[in-house]
Amino acid sequence: MKKALSLLTVSAMAVSMLAGCGSSKPAETTAAATTAAAAETTAAATEAASEAATEAAAAATDADLSDKKVGVCIYQFSDNFMTLFRNELQNYLVSLGFKAENIEIMDGANDQATQTNQIQNFITKGVDCLIINPVNSSSAATITDMVTAANIPLVYINREPDAQEEQRWADENMKVCYVGCDARQSGTMQGEIIADLENHGDINGDGKVSYIMIEGDPENVDAQYRTEFSVKALKDAGIEVEQLDDQVGNWDQAQAQSLVANSLAQHGKDIEVVFCNNDAMALGALQAIEAAGETVGTDVYLVGVDALQEACDNVKAGKQTGTVFNDHISQSHSAADAAVKYITGGDNEHYIGCDYVKVTSDNVDDVLASLG
Ligand code: BGC
């Protein structure tokens, strides 16, 4: 298991605690405020957050969980980010006292029918709690009905159901919650990384930033928000923008590589910024950029989200302009802690949030150290 509370995670937690939005939906958290607050986080606050989290973990482990069963459904095992998430989740559940053989994790293979069958099997087996990363968040209402009818508590992760569905959990007092980050914040941070450059992303000096957008699965609110808010942050900074291309890469490296190669063949050096909704696609974009003989930082800027190890290595080497840390450690721990609370008869907020952290060459060493 990764260090439960890396310095980075602690400071992000301290920020969210200070801002009071760690466990409830951030109203309109501005990324700028978050970043400024992060810089000002004092050692004392960091220590306090660390102590509070240690106490919470200790309290959670008081109960005997050795005979409790958890079913976990992941939308697709081949997703890089969800692989980090599920490995951390598994290790943390064991550290809380669950037996490894009582934690079953299924691959939905990006097919809702397959995942729905897996959920049905978990219900038949009588697991004590389900943690679900839905293939389609629009199937959440059906999933919730199936699971709650069997009196099994449910923790959704990573793919947020819509507001109407979340409202129902509160109205009907269901043992159902969602753990995730607000993707508007990550999109805003991507835009800010470009706006903060000396030339504000305008490499050719024509007074506007010409960009291409490579989107994740459009059904996923993370993709929708990152697409919208990255560009909004540039506009909010008073920068004129021009969209040269907008393509769906489905969170996937190979798809992004071919999309960016096509776009470069069409627009060449007119492209000043490549926005990718995640790092897997930024890795694919980099392959296409290098194959076209272009250099990140000189010919084009490139940003992603997640802070995958490989992407951070690229930020350090100047081959990716920046990324945004999508804290799989904090999210997986919050999901497991919520499951324990339900299993031991407690309750949870219906929305359990988490803050993103901007990553550039300025802080990439700290981020890499925290990822271990
Ligand atoms: C991550 C992506 C991932 C997706 C899966 C997003 O939050 O940034 O890398 O593919 O979740 O749903």
Residues whose N, C-alpha, C, O or C-beta is under 5 A from the ligand:
A	BS01	BGC	D79 F81 N158 D222 W251 N277 N278 V305 D306 N326
